[in-house]
Structures are given as structure tokens and as C-alpha cells.
């Protein structure tokens, strides 16, 4: 008899109760802080564009402008 295996999800989501050290450089998508989901820079980079919501770890420049695709890293090295 073959064992049942759950399909792998495209995005792994991990949580923690407090902000992990180095959350900006983490590979997790979000963490919980005071009952709110806080998305990491890794998640925003996977998403690919700025949503314009004023996210704490937004890696795009200029910040908080929906549709922005230039990352702060690209801007610094350009």
C-alpha cells in the first residue's frame, strides 16, 4: 500500500511569536508581532513589486509607491 503524501506548497510560510533576529535577511515570509503578520523582505522580493502599503521591510525604492520594481540594493549599486 502506498503512503499518502501531501503536495508541497509553492511558498513555505513559517511563523514565530517574536521578531526573529535578522528578519530582513531571513528566508521566511512573515512573522507574528503583537498579533499582526509582518512580511519580510524575502517575501516582498518573491512578490516582485511594491504594494504601496508602507510595509516595514519593503526592499523597493522609492518606498510605498505601488508597482515599484527597483530594489534598494539595485539602486545602491547602480
Secondary structure as the mmCIF struct_conf table of DSSP 4:
data_model
#
loop_
_struct_conf.conf_type_id
_struct_conf.id
_struct_conf.beg_label_comp_id
_struct_conf.beg_label_asym_id
_struct_conf.beg_label_seq_id
_struct_conf.end_label_comp_id
_struct_conf.end_label_asym_id
_struct_conf.end_label_seq_id
HELX_LH_PP_P HELX_LH_PP_P1 UNK A 2 UNK A 4
HELX_LH_PP_P HELX_LH_PP_P2 UNK A 6 UNK A 9
BEND BEND1 UNK A 10 UNK A 11
BEND BEND2 UNK A 17 UNK A 18
HELX_LH_PP_P HELX_LH_PP_P3 UNK A 19 UNK A 20
TURN_TY1_P TURN_TY1_P1 UNK A 21 UNK A 22
HELX_RH_3T_P HELX_RH_3T_P1 UNK A 23 UNK A 25
BEND BEND3 UNK A 27 UNK A 29
STRN STRN1 UNK A 30 UNK A 33
TURN_TY1_P TURN_TY1_P2 UNK A 34 UNK A 35
STRN STRN2 UNK A 36 UNK A 39
HELX_RH_AL_P HELX_RH_AL_P1 UNK A 41 UNK A 47
BEND BEND4 UNK A 49 UNK A 49
BEND BEND5 UNK A 52 UNK A 53
TURN_TY1_P TURN_TY1_P3 UNK A 56 UNK A 57
STRN STRN3 UNK A 60 UNK A 60
BEND BEND6 UNK A 61 UNK A 62
TURN_TY1_P TURN_TY1_P4 UNK A 63 UNK A 64
TURN_TY1_P TURN_TY1_P5 UNK A 66 UNK A 67
STRN STRN4 UNK A 71 UNK A 71
HELX_RH_AL_P HELX_RH_AL_P2 UNK A 72 UNK A 77
#
